[in-house]
Amino acid sequence: MRAIHRLLHSLPVADALAALDGLFRVRRVDAPRAGAMDVLGEAASAGNAFLLAGDGAFHLVDRPDPDLLARTVPSDPPAAWRTLDATVLHATLLDRVWRVPDSPPTSRTSTTRPPRSRRRNATAERRS
């Protein structure tokens, strides 16, 4: 699987991590990118999982609070749609937890790894 990167230009990693407290499980992944992607893949097999990067480290973000998802993900669409990583990323993380508009210049989607010079702020990755 290829990862899709969401570049969060206006969100420092420390602020992104602090906002997740009590809402998702967050673990630092002490591995190079390939190893971090393996950890992400394993976590994603059990549910929603994301990698947060941008501060020189990787942080696995998984196990969202079910009450948070109930409050933030629309209930009208089918369950399969409501549990997609993309749905949780947009409806929960971007819109409600981090309050980052999903439009340039605050975020950008890329299917390639961003250049090092553009990785000062948070980057959220998910398996596609």
Backbone as CSV, one residue per row, in Angstrom:
resi,resn,N_x,N_y,N_z,CA_x,CA_y,CA_z,C_x,C_y,C_z
1,MET,0.827,-1.184,0.000,0.000,0.000,0.000,0.871,1.246,0.000
2,ARG,0.380,2.296,-0.627,1.082,3.573,-0.622,0.441,4.471,0.418
3,ALA,1.251,5.295,1.021,0.737,6.250,1.991,0.277,7.511,1.286
4,ILE,-0.690,8.165,1.869,-1.096,9.490,1.417,-0.695,10.451,2.526
5,HIS,0.034,11.477,2.164,0.520,12.452,3.139,-0.412,13.647,3.178
6,ARG,-0.687,14.120,4.355,-1.440,15.357,4.520,-0.490,16.323,5.211
7,LEU,-0.043,17.331,4.476,0.877,18.325,5.022,0.068,19.393,5.745
8,LEU,0.367,19.597,7.002,-0.378,20.550,7.829,0.523,21.745,8.103
9,HIS,0.495,22.703,7.200,1.438,23.815,7.222,1.377,24.673,8.474
10,SER,0.234,24.814,9.073,0.092,25.742,10.202,0.008,25.047,11.552
11,LEU,0.322,23.758,11.605,0.165,23.011,12.851,1.489,22.402,13.297
12,PRO,2.136,22.989,14.309,3.363,22.381,14.840,3.063,21.001,15.440
13,VAL,3.993,20.088,15.319,3.806,18.728,15.797,3.454,18.711,17.284
14,ALA,4.127,19.501,18.094,3.851,19.515,19.539,2.398,19.882,19.819
15,ASP,1.858,20.835,19.068,0.452,21.223,19.240,-0.481,20.106,18.785
16,ALA,-0.134,19.452,17.679,-0.952,18.340,17.180,-1.001,17.211,18.199
17,LEU,0.152,16.884,18.774,0.211,15.814,19.777,-0.570,16.186,21.032
18,ALA,-0.433,17.420,21.495,-1.141,17.857,22.701,-2.656,17.781,22.509
19,ALA,-3.120,18.110,21.318,-4.560,18.089,21.049,-5.129,16.674,21.052
20,LEU,-4.286,15.671,20.864,-4.743,14.282,20.819,-4.890,13.650,22.200
21,ASP,-4.400,14.310,23.215,-4.398,13.751,24.570,-5.807,13.335,25.001
22,GLY,-5.953,12.064,25.331,-7.229,11.527,25.788,-8.204,11.192,24.670
23,LEU,-7.854,11.511,23.421,-8.755,11.266,22.297,-8.298,10.094,21.422
24,PHE,-7.008,9.921,21.308,-6.388,8.833,20.561,-5.236,8.312,21.401
25,ARG,-4.827,7.081,21.162,-3.584,6.603,21.748,-2.467,7.133,20.866
26,VAL,-1.421,7.649,21.483,-0.268,8.175,20.744,0.991,7.506,21.282
27,ARG,1.784,6.951,20.368,3.046,6.322,20.748,4.143,6.796,19.815
28,ARG,5.284,7.135,20.387,6.454,7.487,19.575,6.991,6.199,18.953
29,VAL,7.343,6.269,17.682,7.901,5.120,16.974,9.368,5.422,16.707
30,ASP,10.233,4.721,17.395,11.679,4.914,17.235,12.191,3.963,16.163
31,ALA,11.937,4.348,14.926,12.350,3.532,13.782,12.501,4.458,12.586
32,PRO,13.272,4.038,11.587,13.314,4.822,10.346,11.943,4.750,9.658
33,ARG,11.793,5.532,8.598,10.498,5.648,7.931,9.907,4.288,7.550
34,ALA,10.707,3.400,6.992,10.194,2.086,6.579,9.655,1.311,7.777
35,GLY,10.363,1.352,8.883,9.909,0.673,10.090,8.653,1.307,10.665
36,ALA,8.595,2.635,10.603,7.406,3.338,11.086,6.192,2.982,10.231
37,MET,6.395,2.850,8.921,5.288,2.459,8.041,4.838,1.033,8.338
38,ASP,5.758,0.153,8.722,5.382,-1.207,9.124,4.532,-1.173,10.393
39,VAL,4.926,-0.338,11.353,4.161,-0.196,12.595,2.766,0.343,12.271
40,LEU,2.704,1.314,11.372,1.417,1.863,10.948,0.548,0.780,10.313
41,GLY,1.126,-0.018,9.438,0.367,-1.085,8.789,-0.194,-2.083,9.781
42,GLU,0.606,-2.437,10.774,0.140,-3.370,11.802,-1.010,-2.756,12.601
43,ALA,-0.856,-1.503,13.000,-1.910,-0.834,13.777,-3.176,-0.667,12.953
44,ALA,-3.016,-0.377,11.661,-4.172,-0.169,10.787,-4.986,-1.446,10.606
45,SER,-4.362,-2.594,10.797,-5.109,-3.851,10.680,-6.114,-4.012,11.808
46,ALA,-5.959,-3.238,12.869,-6.875,-3.306,14.016,-7.858,-2.140,14.055
47,GLY,-7.697,-1.160,13.172,-8.600,-0.009,13.184,-7.912,1.216,12.618
48,ASN,-8.511,2.366,12.854,-7.963,3.620,12.331,-6.583,3.876,12.919
49,ALA,-5.643,4.229,12.053,-4.279,4.490,12.499,-3.616,5.465,11.543
50,PHE,-2.780,6.330,12.104,-2.104,7.375,11.346,-0.700,7.535,11.891
51,LEU,0.196,8.073,11.074,1.536,8.442,11.522,1.633,9.949,11.475
52,LEU,2.095,10.529,12.541,2.331,11.963,12.599,3.836,12.161,12.598
53,ALA,4.324,13.050,11.742,5.759,13.286,11.622,6.000,14.767,11.421
54,GLY,7.268,15.158,11.514,7.619,16.544,11.254,8.535,17.138,12.297
55,ASP,8.745,16.426,13.384,9.630,16.922,14.435,10.884,16.064,14.561
56,GLY,11.183,15.297,13.497,12.339,14.412,13.529,12.009,13.036,14.061
57,ALA,10.752,12.798,14.407,10.326,11.502,14.928,8.992,11.132,14.281
58,PHE,8.597,9.887,14.467,7.288,9.423,14.029,6.453,9.136,15.268
59,HIS,5.156,9.425,15.166,4.234,9.191,16.268,3.036,8.435,15.711
60,LEU,2.799,7.230,16.248,1.639,6.453,15.834,0.418,6.989,16.570
61,VAL,-0.621,7.298,15.809,-1.879,7.806,16.355,-2.932,6.766,16.006
62,ASP,-3.453,6.076,17.027,-4.452,5.036,16.763,-5.417,4.933,17.937
63,ARG,-6.300,3.947,17.861,-7.300,3.682,18.892,-8.075,4.933,19.304
64,PRO,-8.795,5.535,18.355,-9.581,6.727,18.697,-10.654,6.404,19.724
65,ASP,-10.969,7.380,20.537,-12.031,7.242,21.528,-13.356,7.059,20.779
66,PRO,-14.093,5.980,21.036,-15.354,5.749,20.331,-16.365,6.892,20.504
67,ASP,-16.394,7.513,21.684,-17.309,8.643,21.892,-16.931,9.828,21.009
68,LEU,-15.637,10.040,20.809,-15.180,11.105,19.918,-15.667,10.849,18.494
69,LEU,-15.510,9.615,18.032,-15.961,9.282,16.677,-17.474,9.445,16.550
70,ALA,-18.200,9.058,17.566,-19.662,9.206,17.529,-20.065,10.676,17.421
71,ARG,-19.286,11.555,18.033,-19.590,12.997,18.003,-19.133,13.674,16.720
72,THR,-18.116,13.146,16.063,-17.492,13.886,14.969,-17.731,13.313,13.578
73,VAL,-18.017,12.034,13.473,-18.233,11.405,12.170,-19.731,11.369,11.899
74,PRO,-20.164,11.867,10.756,-21.598,11.850,10.437,-22.168,10.430,10.523
75,SER,-23.360,10.303,11.077,-23.958,8.984,11.283,-24.820,8.515,10.110
76,ASP,-25.133,9.384,9.168,-25.998,9.003,8.048,-25.355,8.035,7.046
77,PRO,-24.101,8.232,6.667,-23.493,7.308,5.690,-23.349,5.900,6.275
78,PRO,-23.126,4.911,5.411,-22.941,3.532,5.879,-21.734,3.388,6.809
79,ALA,-21.779,2.375,7.643,-20.697,2.122,8.604,-19.349,1.970,7.919
80,ALA,-19.339,1.337,6.756,-18.063,1.152,6.046,-17.421,2.500,5.729
81,TRP,-18.204,3.487,5.361,-17.685,4.835,5.085,-17.249,5.520,6.381
82,ARG,-18.039,5.373,7.436,-17.743,6.054,8.704,-16.448,5.576,9.335
83,THR,-16.026,4.364,9.026,-14.812,3.819,9.648,-13.573,3.939,8.770
84,LEU,-13.704,4.509,7.579,-12.532,4.707,6.725,-11.524,5.640,7.392
85,ASP,-10.241,5.350,7.218,-9.210,6.251,7.743,-9.391,7.657,7.191
86,ALA,-9.717,7.766,5.913,-9.897,9.092,5.307,-11.038,9.852,5.972
87,THR,-12.104,9.160,6.310,-13.235,9.801,6.993,-12.818,10.296,8.367
88,VAL,-12.147,9.446,9.119,-11.707,9.830,10.473,-10.682,10.952,10.399
89,LEU,-9.771,10.884,9.433,-8.783,11.950,9.270,-9.480,13.289,9.041
90,HIS,-10.411,13.323,8.110,-11.054,14.589,7.757,-12.080,15.034,8.789
91,ALA,-13.041,14.177,9.117,-14.144,14.572,10.000,-13.713,14.762,11.443
92,THR,-12.764,13.961,11.893,-12.379,14.001,13.300,-11.094,14.783,13.516
93,LEU,-9.993,14.311,12.924,-8.702,14.944,13.198,-8.612,16.355,12.619
94,LEU,-8.784,16.489,11.315,-8.608,17.806,10.695,-9.686,18.796,11.125
95,ASP,-10.954,18.385,11.007,-12.048,19.325,11.264,-12.261,19.643,12.740
96,ARG,-12.202,18.643,13.606,-12.619,18.859,14.986,-11.479,18.910,15.995
97,VAL,-10.496,18.038,15.866,-9.415,17.997,16.859,-8.378,19.079,16.569
98,TRP,-7.880,19.104,15.341,-6.829,20.062,14.995,-7.366,21.347,14.398
99,ARG,-8.620,21.348,13.956,-9.269,22.523,13.359,-8.419,23.132,12.236
100,VAL,-8.017,22.252,11.332,-7.225,22.650,10.170,-8.122,22.547,8.940
101,PRO,-8.390,23.655,8.273,-9.203,23.579,7.054,-8.523,22.701,6.016
102,ASP,-9.304,21.928,5.317,-8.769,21.024,4.312,-8.656,21.736,2.967
103,SER,-7.890,22.813,2.959,-7.682,23.555,1.720,-6.349,24.284,1.801
104,PRO,-5.716,24.502,0.662,-4.468,25.269,0.675,-4.745,26.661,1.199
105,PRO,-3.883,27.357,1.871,-2.491,26.953,2.115,-2.282,26.217,3.434
106,THR,-3.350,25.827,4.157,-3.159,25.196,5.461,-2.872,23.711,5.382
107,SER,-3.295,23.043,4.300,-2.987,21.625,4.145,-2.902,21.301,2.669
108,ARG,-2.250,20.176,2.376,-2.096,19.746,0.993,-1.964,18.243,0.976
109,THR,-2.611,17.592,0.036,-2.507,16.147,-0.119,-1.414,15.830,-1.119
110,SER,-0.654,14.802,-0.810,0.395,14.364,-1.721,0.535,12.861,-1.603
111,THR,0.789,12.186,-2.698,1.058,10.750,-2.646,2.553,10.471,-2.719
112,THR,3.341,11.527,-2.642,4.793,11.372,-2.603,5.317,12.008,-1.322
113,ARG,6.482,11.609,-0.928,7.068,12.146,0.295,7.464,13.598,0.075
114,PRO,7.091,14.494,1.015,7.437,15.903,0.839,8.935,16.131,0.996
115,PRO,9.479,17.125,0.303,10.895,17.441,0.463,11.192,17.834,1.909
116,ARG,12.388,17.528,2.368,12.763,17.799,3.753,12.538,19.268,4.124
117,SER,12.770,20.179,3.190,12.621,21.604,3.487,11.182,21.988,3.783
118,ARG,10.208,21.140,3.434,8.804,21.465,3.659,8.214,20.655,4.799
119,ARG,9.048,20.040,5.645,8.546,19.204,6.726,8.773,19.835,8.090
120,ARG,8.543,21.113,8.220,8.731,21.770,9.510,7.529,21.582,10.418
121,ASN,6.359,21.493,9.832,5.142,21.316,10.601,4.665,19.882,10.453
122,ALA,3.523,19.596,11.008,3.039,18.224,11.076,2.707,17.656,9.703
123,THR,2.945,16.370,9.569,2.535,15.602,8.406,1.801,14.384,8.929
124,ALA,0.560,14.198,8.522,-0.204,13.013,8.910,-0.205,12.053,7.738
125,GLU,0.121,10.793,7.995,0.146,9.786,6.954,-0.823,8.683,7.322
126,ARG,-1.427,8.095,6.278,-2.271,6.927,6.473,-2.026,6.001,5.309
127,ARG,-2.293,4.723,5.514,-2.171,3.765,4.416,-3.383,3.928,3.532
128,SER,-3.181,3.858,2.220,-4.316,3.971,1.300,-4.673,2.616,0.728
